[in-house]
Amino acid sequence: QSKSNNTGGGGAAVKKSSTNSAPKHNPAPKQTTGSKKGETVYITSSGKKYHRSGCQYLKKSCIEIKKSDAISEGYTPCSKCNP
C-alpha cells in the first residue's frame, strides 16, 4: 500500500513542478514589440524624413505618426536613426 501511495505522491510532485515551470513563459509578452505594422515614428513640420524617438535631427516640432502613414504621405526614413 505504501508503494502505491509513493507513486501517487511522486506523480503529483511532477505535476506541481510542471506548473512551476509555467512562469518561465512570462517573457512571451515581450514579443508584442513585433507590432511594427503600427510602429510610431516622428516627423517635423518642415522636413520630409521620419525619425525614431530621440533622433538628433528631431526638433521641437516633432509630430507623432504611424510609420505606414508617414510612408504613404511621402516621408522617407532618416539616414541617421534608420527607423
N, C-alpha and C positions, 0 to 999 in steps of 0.2 A: 504494500500500500504506500509506503513511504517513497518507493521508486516512482510510482505514478504521480505523486504529489510533487516530487522534484522535477519531473518532466514538465508538468503543467506550470510550475513556477518559472522554469527556465524559458518556456515559450512566452510567458507573459513578460519576462525581462527583455526578451528580444524585441517584442512589440514596443515596449517602453523606449528602448534605445532607438528604434526607428523613428519614433515621434520626436525624440530629442534631436535627430538629425534634420528635421524639418526646418528649424530656424536657420540652418545653413543656406537655405534657398532665399533668404531675405535679399541678397544682392540683386536678384532678378529685377526688382523695380527700377534699378539703375538703367535698364535697357530702354526706359521711356525717353532717354536722351536721344534715341534714334528717331525722334519725331522731326526730322529735318524738313519734311514737306511743309510744315508751318513754321519753320525757323524764322526768328525775328532778326532783322538787320536794321541798320540805321542809315538814313540819307540826310543830306543837308539841303537847305532851301536854295542854295546856289550851285551845287555840284551835280555831276551826273554819275557818281560812283556810289555803291552801297558798301557799308562797313560793318565790322563786328563792334560790339560794345568795347570801349576802351581804346579804339584805334587812335593813333596820334593825329590823324587827319580829320577826325571829327571835331567840329567846333560847337559852340554853344547852341547853335541852331539845329541840333540833331533831331530827326523825326523818326520815330519807331514805325517800322513797316514790315510786312511779311516778305520774305525773300522772293517768293513767287510773284508777288505784286510788284516788287521793285524791278524784277526782270521784265515783266510784262509792260511796265511803264518806260522801259528803255534804259534803265540803270545798268551799269556794268560793275563787276566786282573790283574792289580796291586791290591794287597790286601789293600793297604793304601788309594788310591784315588778312587778305585772301579768304573772305567769308564763304 
